[in-house]
Amino acid sequence: MSTVKHYHHHYHLSYTTSLRRHLSAIILAIIAVILLSLVGFSFVFPAKNVININDVSPLALLFASIFTLSRLTIAYFACLFLSIPLALLITLNPRVERVLLPFFDIIQSIPILAFFPLIVLIFIRINFYEGAAIFVLIMSMVWALTFSMVGGLKTIPEDVKSAAFVFKVTGFKKLRYITLPSIFPYIVTGSLLSWGAGWNILIVAEVLHTYIPGGTSSQDLFGLGSLLVNATYHGRNLVFIASLACMIILIGLLNFFVWQKLLHKAESFKYD
Protein backbone atom coordinates (compact mmCIF):
# COMPACT_ATOMS: atom_id res chain seq x y z
CA MET A 1 0.00 0.00 0.00
CA SER A 2 2.82 2.39 0.90
CA THR A 3 4.50 1.54 -2.40
CA VAL A 4 1.35 2.49 -4.27
CA LYS A 5 1.12 5.76 -2.37
CA HIS A 6 4.78 6.51 -3.03
CA TYR A 7 4.35 5.76 -6.73
CA HIS A 8 1.22 7.92 -6.90
CA HIS A 9 3.01 10.78 -5.13
CA HIS A 10 6.02 10.47 -7.45
CA TYR A 11 3.74 10.32 -10.50
CA HIS A 12 1.82 13.37 -9.32
CA LEU A 13 5.02 15.39 -8.86
CA SER A 14 6.38 14.29 -12.23
CA TYR A 15 3.11 15.11 -13.95
CA THR A 16 2.92 18.52 -12.26
CA THR A 17 6.52 19.35 -13.19
CA SER A 18 5.94 18.22 -16.77
CA LEU A 19 2.74 20.25 -16.98
CA ARG A 20 4.50 23.36 -15.70
CA ARG A 21 7.28 22.92 -18.24
CA HIS A 22 4.78 22.55 -21.05
CA LEU A 23 2.82 25.59 -19.89
CA SER A 24 6.03 27.63 -19.66
CA ALA A 25 6.99 26.54 -23.17
CA ILE A 26 3.53 27.45 -24.48
CA ILE A 27 3.64 30.87 -22.80
CA LEU A 28 7.11 31.58 -24.20
CA ALA A 29 5.95 30.48 -27.65
CA ILE A 30 2.93 32.79 -27.46
CA ILE A 31 5.15 35.70 -26.40
CA ALA A 32 7.55 34.94 -29.26
CA VAL A 33 4.68 34.85 -31.79
CA ILE A 34 3.33 38.16 -30.48
CA LEU A 35 6.74 39.82 -30.69
CA LEU A 36 7.37 38.49 -34.20
CA SER A 37 3.91 39.65 -35.24
CA LEU A 38 4.64 43.12 -33.92
CA VAL A 39 7.93 43.24 -35.81
CA GLY A 40 6.26 42.04 -39.00
CA PHE A 41 3.42 44.51 -38.58
CA SER A 42 5.85 47.42 -38.32
CA PHE A 43 7.44 46.49 -41.66
CA VAL A 44 4.30 45.54 -43.59
CA PHE A 45 2.56 48.81 -42.78
CA PRO A 46 4.56 52.03 -43.28
CA ALA A 47 5.02 53.89 -40.01
CA LYS A 48 5.10 57.36 -41.54
CA ASN A 49 2.38 59.80 -42.39
CA VAL A 50 -0.44 57.56 -41.13
CA ILE A 51 -2.10 59.96 -38.71
CA ASN A 52 -3.10 63.55 -38.38
CA ILE A 53 -2.16 64.99 -34.99
CA ASN A 54 -5.52 66.77 -34.90
CA ASP A 55 -7.44 63.53 -35.36
CA VAL A 56 -6.00 60.86 -33.07
CA SER A 57 -8.32 57.93 -32.39
CA PRO A 58 -7.97 54.99 -29.97
CA LEU A 59 -7.07 52.82 -32.98
CA ALA A 60 -4.26 55.24 -33.88
CA LEU A 61 -2.94 55.01 -30.32
CA LEU A 62 -2.99 51.22 -30.61
CA PHE A 63 -1.01 51.38 -33.86
CA ALA A 64 1.43 53.87 -32.30
CA SER A 65 1.98 51.46 -29.40
CA ILE A 66 2.58 48.57 -31.81
CA PHE A 67 5.11 50.53 -33.87
CA THR A 68 6.96 51.74 -30.78
CA LEU A 69 7.07 48.29 -29.18
CA SER A 70 8.26 46.79 -32.47
CA ARG A 71 11.22 49.18 -32.67
CA LEU A 72 12.19 48.49 -29.08
CA THR A 73 11.85 44.73 -29.61
CA ILE A 74 14.04 44.72 -32.73
CA ALA A 75 16.66 46.88 -31.01
CA TYR A 76 16.63 44.73 -27.87
CA PHE A 77 17.20 41.41 -29.66
CA ALA A 78 19.90 42.99 -31.78
CA CYS A 79 21.57 44.18 -28.55
CA LEU A 80 21.20 40.75 -26.98
CA PHE A 81 22.95 38.98 -29.86
CA LEU A 82 25.61 41.69 -30.06
CA SER A 83 26.38 41.96 -26.34
CA ILE A 84 27.10 38.24 -25.80
CA PRO A 85 30.16 38.10 -28.10
CA LEU A 86 31.23 41.57 -26.90
CA ALA A 87 31.19 40.44 -23.26
CA LEU A 88 33.04 37.23 -24.12
CA LEU A 89 35.64 39.23 -26.06
CA ILE A 90 36.19 41.69 -23.21
CA THR A 91 36.74 38.89 -20.68
CA LEU A 92 38.83 36.76 -23.05
CA ASN A 93 41.93 37.30 -20.87
CA PRO A 94 43.18 39.97 -18.43
CA ARG A 95 45.31 41.72 -21.06
CA VAL A 96 42.40 42.09 -23.50
CA GLU A 97 40.13 43.23 -20.67
CA ARG A 98 42.57 45.97 -19.60
CA VAL A 99 42.39 47.41 -23.12
CA LEU A 100 38.77 46.84 -24.19
CA LEU A 101 36.90 47.53 -20.95
CA PRO A 102 38.08 51.18 -20.62
CA PHE A 103 37.68 51.64 -24.40
CA PHE A 104 34.04 50.54 -24.43
CA ASP A 105 33.39 52.43 -21.20
CA ILE A 106 34.52 55.64 -22.92
CA ILE A 107 32.31 54.91 -25.95
CA GLN A 108 29.22 54.30 -23.83
CA SER A 109 29.90 57.52 -21.89
CA ILE A 110 29.64 59.64 -25.06
CA PRO A 111 26.03 60.89 -25.42
CA ILE A 112 24.33 59.20 -28.34
CA LEU A 113 22.75 62.52 -29.28
CA ALA A 114 26.20 63.78 -30.29
CA PHE A 115 26.21 61.25 -33.15
CA PHE A 116 22.48 61.35 -33.88
CA PRO A 117 22.51 64.00 -36.66
CA LEU A 118 25.23 62.09 -38.54
CA ILE A 119 23.43 58.75 -38.04
CA VAL A 120 20.14 60.18 -39.28
CA LEU A 121 21.73 61.74 -42.38
CA ILE A 122 23.48 58.45 -43.28
CA PHE A 123 20.26 56.44 -43.08
CA ILE A 124 18.20 59.13 -44.82
CA ARG A 125 20.54 58.95 -47.81
CA ILE A 126 19.29 55.40 -48.38
CA ASN A 127 15.73 56.34 -47.33
CA PHE A 128 15.79 53.99 -44.32
CA TYR A 129 14.12 56.02 -41.57
CA GLU A 130 13.30 52.99 -39.43
CA GLY A 131 16.96 51.98 -39.55
CA ALA A 132 18.02 55.35 -38.13
CA ALA A 133 15.69 55.01 -35.16
CA ILE A 134 16.55 51.37 -34.46
CA PHE A 135 20.30 52.02 -34.76
CA VAL A 136 20.07 54.85 -32.23
CA LEU A 137 18.08 52.60 -29.89
CA ILE A 138 20.73 49.87 -30.21
CA MET A 139 23.55 52.28 -29.43
CA SER A 140 21.77 53.44 -26.28
CA MET A 141 20.67 49.96 -25.13
CA VAL A 142 23.61 47.67 -25.85
CA TRP A 143 26.02 48.85 -23.15
CA ALA A 144 23.81 48.05 -20.17
CA LEU A 145 23.54 44.46 -21.38
CA THR A 146 27.22 44.15 -22.26
CA PHE A 147 28.62 45.44 -18.96
CA SER A 148 26.08 43.43 -16.98
CA MET A 149 27.21 40.26 -18.79
CA VAL A 150 30.86 41.14 -18.16
CA GLY A 151 30.06 41.30 -14.45
CA GLY A 152 28.21 37.98 -14.67
CA LEU A 153 31.10 36.22 -16.41
CA LYS A 154 33.39 37.19 -13.53
CA THR A 155 31.11 35.48 -11.00
CA ILE A 156 31.28 32.01 -12.54
CA PRO A 157 32.99 29.83 -9.87
CA GLU A 158 36.42 28.44 -10.69
CA ASP A 159 35.30 24.89 -9.91
CA VAL A 160 32.62 25.16 -12.60
CA LYS A 161 35.22 26.35 -15.11
CA SER A 162 37.54 23.52 -14.02
CA ALA A 163 34.78 20.93 -14.43
CA ALA A 164 34.11 22.20 -17.96
CA PHE A 165 37.81 21.89 -18.74
CA VAL A 166 38.08 18.37 -17.30
CA PHE A 167 35.04 17.09 -19.21
CA LYS A 168 36.16 18.96 -22.35
CA VAL A 169 33.02 21.05 -22.61
CA THR A 170 34.01 23.72 -25.09
CA GLY A 171 32.68 25.95 -27.84
CA PHE A 172 28.94 26.26 -28.35
CA LYS A 173 28.19 23.47 -25.87
CA LYS A 174 29.99 25.38 -23.11
CA LEU A 175 28.18 28.58 -24.08
CA ARG A 176 24.79 26.85 -23.98
CA TYR A 177 25.12 24.69 -20.90
CA ILE A 178 27.51 26.66 -18.68
CA THR A 179 28.10 30.27 -19.70
CA LEU A 180 24.57 31.45 -20.55
CA PRO A 181 22.85 29.72 -17.58
CA SER A 182 25.54 31.12 -15.26
CA ILE A 183 25.06 34.71 -16.40
CA PHE A 184 21.28 34.49 -16.93
CA PRO A 185 20.50 36.61 -13.81
CA TYR A 186 22.84 39.30 -15.13
CA ILE A 187 21.24 39.13 -18.58
CA VAL A 188 17.85 39.79 -16.99
CA THR A 189 19.18 42.68 -14.89
CA GLY A 190 20.98 44.14 -17.90
CA SER A 191 17.82 43.74 -19.98
CA LEU A 192 15.83 45.81 -17.48
CA LEU A 193 18.42 48.59 -17.65
CA SER A 194 18.59 48.26 -21.43
CA TRP A 195 14.84 48.64 -21.88
CA GLY A 196 14.89 51.64 -19.55
CA ALA A 197 17.55 53.27 -21.72
CA GLY A 198 15.47 52.46 -24.80
CA TRP A 199 12.37 54.14 -23.42
CA ASN A 200 14.46 57.18 -22.48
CA ILE A 201 15.84 57.67 -25.99
CA LEU A 202 12.67 56.59 -27.81
CA ILE A 203 11.20 60.08 -28.14
CA VAL A 204 14.37 61.37 -29.75
CA ALA A 205 14.64 58.32 -32.01
CA GLU A 206 11.14 58.76 -33.44
CA VAL A 207 11.25 62.54 -33.91
CA LEU A 208 13.70 62.55 -36.80
CA HIS A 209 12.85 65.89 -38.41
CA THR A 210 14.70 67.74 -35.63
CA TYR A 211 17.99 66.39 -36.99
CA ILE A 212 17.23 66.78 -40.71
CA PRO A 213 18.15 70.14 -42.30
CA GLY A 214 14.86 71.76 -43.24
CA GLY A 215 12.97 68.77 -41.90
CA THR A 216 9.26 68.70 -41.08
CA SER A 217 7.13 66.57 -38.75
CA SER A 218 6.01 64.50 -41.76
CA GLN A 219 9.46 62.87 -41.63
CA ASP A 220 8.93 61.61 -38.09
CA LEU A 221 8.27 57.94 -37.39
CA PHE A 222 4.79 57.21 -36.16
CA GLY A 223 4.84 56.02 -32.57
CA LEU A 224 4.15 57.03 -29.00
CA GLY A 225 7.31 59.13 -28.81
CA SER A 226 6.52 61.23 -31.88
CA LEU A 227 2.90 61.57 -30.75
CA LEU A 228 4.07 62.96 -27.41
CA VAL A 229 6.39 65.52 -29.00
CA ASN A 230 4.03 66.66 -31.77
CA ALA A 231 1.04 66.79 -29.43
CA THR A 232 3.04 69.09 -27.14
CA TYR A 233 4.15 71.27 -30.07
CA HIS A 234 0.59 71.64 -31.40
CA GLY A 235 -0.95 72.09 -27.95
CA ARG A 236 -3.02 68.89 -28.16
CA ASN A 237 -3.13 68.15 -24.44
CA LEU A 238 -5.61 65.28 -24.72
CA VAL A 239 -3.42 63.48 -27.27
CA PHE A 240 -0.38 64.05 -25.05
CA ILE A 241 -2.13 62.60 -21.99
CA ALA A 242 -3.49 59.63 -23.95
CA SER A 243 -0.05 58.87 -25.46
CA LEU A 244 1.63 59.14 -22.07
CA ALA A 245 -1.00 56.85 -20.54
CA CYS A 246 -0.41 54.25 -23.29
CA MET A 247 3.33 54.38 -22.64
CA ILE A 248 2.86 53.93 -18.89
CA ILE A 249 0.46 51.02 -19.45
CA LEU A 250 2.91 49.35 -21.86
CA ILE A 251 5.79 49.72 -19.43
CA GLY A 252 3.65 48.35 -16.60
CA LEU A 253 2.44 45.35 -18.59
CA LEU A 254 5.95 44.47 -19.74
CA ASN A 255 7.27 44.81 -16.21
CA PHE A 256 4.56 42.58 -14.73
CA PHE A 257 4.25 39.89 -17.41
CA VAL A 258 7.85 39.73 -18.65
CA TRP A 259 10.53 41.23 -16.41
CA GLN A 260 9.10 40.25 -13.04
CA LYS A 261 8.65 36.66 -14.27
CA LEU A 262 12.20 36.59 -15.59
CA LEU A 263 13.61 38.07 -12.37
CA HIS A 264 11.85 35.35 -10.40
CA LYS A 265 13.13 32.69 -12.80
CA ALA A 266 16.67 34.09 -12.58
CA GLU A 267 16.79 33.32 -8.84
CA SER A 268 17.07 29.61 -9.62
CA PHE A 269 20.20 30.22 -11.73
CA LYS A 270 22.22 31.96 -9.02
CA TYR A 271 25.12 30.17 -7.36
CA ASP A 272 24.86 29.68 -3.60
Backbone torsions as a table, in degrees:
resi	resn	phi	psi	omega
1	MET	NA	-43.3	-179.6
2	SER	-65.2	-34.2	178.4
3	THR	-64.3	-41.3	178.5
4	VAL	-62.7	-44.1	179.2
5	LYS	-62.2	-43.4	-180.0
6	HIS	-62.8	-43.1	-179.5
7	TYR	-64.0	-43.2	-179.7
8	HIS	-63.0	-41.1	179.4
9	HIS	-64.3	-43.8	179.9
10	HIS	-64.7	-41.0	179.9
11	TYR	-64.5	-40.9	-179.6
12	HIS	-63.0	-43.7	179.3
13	LEU	-64.9	-42.5	-179.4
14	SER	-65.0	-42.2	-179.8
15	TYR	-65.1	-41.5	179.5
16	THR	-63.9	-44.7	178.9
17	THR	-62.0	-44.4	179.3
18	SER	-62.8	-40.9	180.0
19	LEU	-63.6	-42.4	178.9
20	ARG	-63.2	-40.8	179.1
21	ARG	-63.5	-42.2	179.3
22	HIS	-65.5	-41.1	178.2
23	LEU	-63.8	-42.0	178.1
24	SER	-61.9	-42.0	179.1
25	ALA	-64.3	-40.9	179.6
26	ILE	-64.4	-43.7	179.8
27	ILE	-63.0	-44.6	178.4
28	LEU	-62.7	-38.5	178.6
29	ALA	-65.1	-41.0	178.8
30	ILE	-63.4	-43.8	178.4
31	ILE	-61.5	-42.4	179.6
32	ALA	-62.8	-42.4	178.7
33	VAL	-63.0	-42.6	179.5
34	ILE	-62.0	-46.2	-179.2
35	LEU	-63.8	-43.0	178.5
36	LEU	-65.2	-36.0	177.5
37	SER	-64.5	-41.0	178.6
38	LEU	-63.1	-44.0	179.2
39	VAL	-62.1	-45.9	179.0
40	GLY	-62.5	-40.6	-180.0
41	PHE	-60.3	-39.6	-176.5
42	SER	-69.1	-23.0	179.4
43	PHE	-95.0	-31.4	179.9
44	VAL	-69.2	-41.8	-179.6
45	PHE	-103.6	125.4	179.6
46	PRO	-62.5	138.3	-174.0
47	ALA	-93.1	7.3	-177.8
48	LYS	-111.6	148.4	171.5
49	ASN	56.5	36.8	-177.6
50	VAL	-105.0	-0.3	-176.5
51	ILE	-149.9	146.1	173.9
52	ASN	-98.2	127.3	-175.3
53	ILE	-60.4	-22.0	179.3
54	ASN	-86.6	-2.7	-177.8
55	ASP	-141.0	70.1	-178.4
56	VAL	-99.4	119.3	-178.8
57	SER	-103.3	167.9	175.1
58	PRO	-58.0	-35.2	178.0
59	LEU	-64.8	-38.6	177.6
60	ALA	-64.4	-38.7	177.4
61	LEU	-65.4	-36.4	176.9
62	LEU	-64.4	-45.8	178.5
63	PHE	-62.4	-41.6	178.9
64	ALA	-60.7	-40.7	178.3
65	SER	-64.2	-40.8	-179.9
66	ILE	-64.6	-45.5	-179.7
67	PHE	-62.9	-44.5	-179.4
68	THR	-63.5	-46.9	-179.9
69	LEU	-64.1	-34.1	178.5
70	SER	-64.3	-44.8	179.7
71	ARG	-62.8	-44.2	179.3
72	LEU	-63.8	-38.9	-179.2
73	THR	-66.1	-46.0	178.3
74	ILE	-60.1	-47.0	-178.8
75	ALA	-63.2	-40.2	-178.2
76	TYR	-64.1	-48.2	-178.3
77	PHE	-67.5	-33.2	174.0
78	ALA	-62.9	-42.3	177.9
79	CYS	-64.1	-40.0	-178.5
80	LEU	-62.4	-45.9	-179.6
81	PHE	-73.1	-25.8	179.1
82	LEU	-81.5	-37.5	-173.4
83	SER	-73.6	-27.8	-180.0
84	ILE	-63.3	-53.9	176.8
85	PRO	-65.8	-31.5	177.3
86	LEU	-62.7	-46.0	-180.0
87	ALA	-64.9	-40.6	178.2
88	LEU	-65.1	-37.2	178.8
89	LEU	-66.9	-43.0	-178.6
90	ILE	-62.3	-39.3	-176.7
91	THR	-95.8	17.8	-178.0
92	LEU	-56.2	-47.6	174.1
93	ASN	-159.8	163.8	-175.6
94	PRO	-56.7	-35.5	-178.3
95	ARG	-67.5	-44.5	178.1
96	VAL	-63.9	-40.4	-179.2
97	GLU	-63.4	-39.2	-179.7
98	ARG	-63.7	-26.5	179.8
99	VAL	-90.3	-50.1	-171.4
100	LEU	-76.6	-37.0	-176.4
101	LEU	-61.4	-49.3	176.4
102	PRO	-64.5	-35.1	-179.3
103	PHE	-62.3	-49.9	179.7
104	PHE	-69.5	-30.2	177.1
105	ASP	-64.9	-38.4	177.1
106	ILE	-66.7	-42.6	-179.5
107	ILE	-61.7	-44.8	-177.7
108	GLN	-72.1	-17.0	178.0
109	SER	-80.4	-19.1	178.8
110	ILE	-75.2	125.0	-179.8
111	PRO	-57.9	131.2	-179.1
112	ILE	-62.5	-26.5	-179.4
113	LEU	-65.1	-22.6	178.0
114	ALA	-66.1	-29.8	-179.7
115	PHE	-98.5	-9.7	-171.3
116	PHE	-57.8	-47.0	180.0
117	PRO	-57.7	-42.0	179.3
118	LEU	-65.9	-42.7	179.6
119	ILE	-60.7	-46.4	-178.6
120	VAL	-61.8	-45.4	-178.3
121	LEU	-63.1	-37.6	178.8
122	ILE	-63.7	-46.7	-178.1
123	PHE	-72.1	-31.3	-179.8
124	ILE	-69.4	-29.6	177.8
125	ARG	-60.1	-31.0	177.5
126	ILE	-104.3	12.0	175.7
127	ASN	58.8	41.3	-178.6
128	PHE	-117.8	75.3	-176.7
129	TYR	-64.9	-42.2	179.7
130	GLU	-60.6	-38.0	-180.0
131	GLY	-62.2	-37.7	178.9
132	ALA	-62.0	-46.4	-178.8
133	ALA	-65.7	-45.2	-177.6
134	ILE	-67.0	-38.3	178.6
135	PHE	-63.2	-42.2	178.1
136	VAL	-64.0	-40.8	177.0
137	LEU	-61.7	-42.9	179.0
138	ILE	-60.9	-45.9	-178.2
139	MET	-63.2	-28.2	179.8
140	SER	-88.4	-21.1	-174.2
141	MET	-99.4	-26.4	-167.8
142	VAL	-69.3	-30.2	-171.9
143	TRP	-72.8	-35.4	178.1
144	ALA	-61.2	-41.7	177.7
145	LEU	-67.4	-44.8	-176.5
146	THR	-61.8	-51.4	-176.9
147	PHE	-69.3	-30.0	175.4
148	SER	-67.0	-41.0	177.6
149	MET	-66.8	-37.7	176.8
150	VAL	-58.4	-45.1	177.0
151	GLY	-62.5	-38.5	179.4
152	GLY	-66.8	-39.3	179.6
153	LEU	-62.9	-29.2	179.9
154	LYS	-76.3	-15.3	-177.8
155	THR	-93.7	-4.4	179.9
156	ILE	-66.7	122.0	-177.0
157	PRO	-59.3	148.0	-179.3
158	GLU	-63.9	-33.6	-179.4
159	ASP	-68.0	-29.6	175.9
160	VAL	-68.7	-44.1	177.2
161	LYS	-62.3	-40.2	-180.0
162	SER	-65.8	-40.2	179.0
163	ALA	-63.4	-39.7	177.4
164	ALA	-63.3	-38.2	179.8
165	PHE	-68.5	-42.6	-178.1
166	VAL	-64.2	-43.6	-178.2
167	PHE	-88.2	7.9	175.9
168	LYS	56.4	43.9	175.3
169	VAL	-89.9	106.8	-175.4
170	THR	-133.4	175.5	173.3
171	GLY	61.6	-139.3	-176.2
172	PHE	-64.7	-34.3	179.8
173	LYS	-63.3	-40.8	177.2
174	LYS	-66.0	-41.0	178.6
175	LEU	-60.9	-42.6	-175.4
176	ARG	-74.6	-44.0	-170.7
177	TYR	-97.0	-17.0	-177.0
178	ILE	-121.7	-56.9	-172.3
179	THR	-65.7	-55.9	-176.2
180	LEU	-63.9	-44.6	175.2
181	PRO	-61.0	-35.5	-178.5
182	SER	-67.2	-36.6	-176.6
183	ILE	-100.7	8.3	-178.2
184	PHE	-55.6	-43.6	177.6
185	PRO	-59.6	-34.6	-179.7
186	TYR	-76.0	-30.1	174.4
187	ILE	-64.9	-42.4	179.6
188	VAL	-64.9	-45.8	178.8
189	THR	-61.8	-45.4	178.0
190	GLY	-63.1	-34.8	179.1
191	SER	-64.9	-40.5	177.3
192	LEU	-60.1	-46.0	179.2
193	LEU	-66.5	-37.6	-179.7
194	SER	-64.0	-46.2	178.5
195	TRP	-64.4	-36.4	176.6
196	GLY	-61.5	-42.3	177.6
197	ALA	-64.9	-37.0	178.7
198	GLY	-64.0	-44.3	177.7
199	TRP	-62.9	-36.8	-178.3
200	ASN	-65.4	-37.1	-175.8
201	ILE	-94.7	-6.2	-174.5
202	LEU	-56.9	-45.0	-176.6
203	ILE	-60.4	-42.3	178.8
204	VAL	-67.3	-39.6	-176.5
205	ALA	-66.0	-31.5	-177.8
206	GLU	-89.2	-22.1	-179.7
207	VAL	-95.1	79.5	-171.9
208	LEU	-78.7	-27.3	-171.4
209	HIS	-63.7	-22.1	179.1
210	THR	-62.1	-27.7	-174.8
211	TYR	-107.4	8.2	178.0
212	ILE	-107.4	123.6	178.6
213	PRO	-55.8	121.3	-178.5
214	GLY	70.8	20.3	-176.8
215	GLY	-73.5	157.8	177.7
216	THR	-126.5	167.9	-177.8
217	SER	-65.2	-16.8	177.5
218	SER	-67.6	-15.3	178.7
219	GLN	-90.9	-1.7	178.0
220	ASP	-73.3	157.7	174.7
221	LEU	-89.8	133.0	-177.7
222	PHE	-70.4	124.9	179.6
223	GLY	-179.4	-179.6	-177.8
224	LEU	-65.1	-37.2	-179.8
225	GLY	-62.9	-48.1	179.9
226	SER	-68.4	-33.5	175.8
227	LEU	-62.6	-42.6	179.0
228	LEU	-60.4	-47.3	-176.9
229	VAL	-67.5	-48.9	-176.8
230	ASN	-69.6	-32.2	176.2
231	ALA	-65.9	-39.3	177.0
232	THR	-64.7	-44.3	-177.9
233	TYR	-63.4	-38.6	-177.7
234	HIS	-92.2	2.7	177.9
235	GLY	71.0	25.9	179.1
236	ARG	-90.9	82.8	-174.1
237	ASN	-63.9	-37.1	-178.7
238	LEU	-65.7	-41.3	177.8
239	VAL	-64.6	-41.3	178.9
240	PHE	-60.1	-48.4	-178.5
241	ILE	-64.2	-41.9	-179.4
242	ALA	-65.2	-41.5	179.2
243	SER	-65.5	-42.2	178.8
244	LEU	-64.6	-39.4	178.7
245	ALA	-63.8	-41.6	177.8
246	CYS	-61.7	-41.4	-180.0
247	MET	-64.4	-43.7	179.4
248	ILE	-63.6	-42.0	178.8
249	ILE	-63.5	-43.5	178.3
250	LEU	-60.2	-46.7	179.9
251	ILE	-61.8	-42.3	179.5
252	GLY	-64.5	-43.5	-179.8
253	LEU	-65.2	-43.3	178.2
254	LEU	-63.1	-40.9	-179.6
255	ASN	-64.2	-42.0	-175.9
256	PHE	-76.2	-46.8	-172.6
257	PHE	-89.1	-17.7	-177.8
258	VAL	-116.5	-65.3	-170.1
259	TRP	-69.6	-39.9	178.0
260	GLN	-64.5	-38.1	177.5
261	LYS	-64.9	-42.6	-179.8
262	LEU	-68.4	-37.5	177.0
263	LEU	-62.4	-40.4	178.0
264	HIS	-66.7	-40.6	178.6
265	LYS	-65.7	-35.4	-176.9
266	ALA	-65.0	-23.5	-180.0
267	GLU	-59.8	-33.6	-177.5
268	SER	-76.0	-9.4	-179.5
269	PHE	-98.5	-5.5	-177.5
270	LYS	-78.0	144.2	175.7
271	TYR	-79.4	141.3	178.3
272	ASP	-76.0	NA	NA
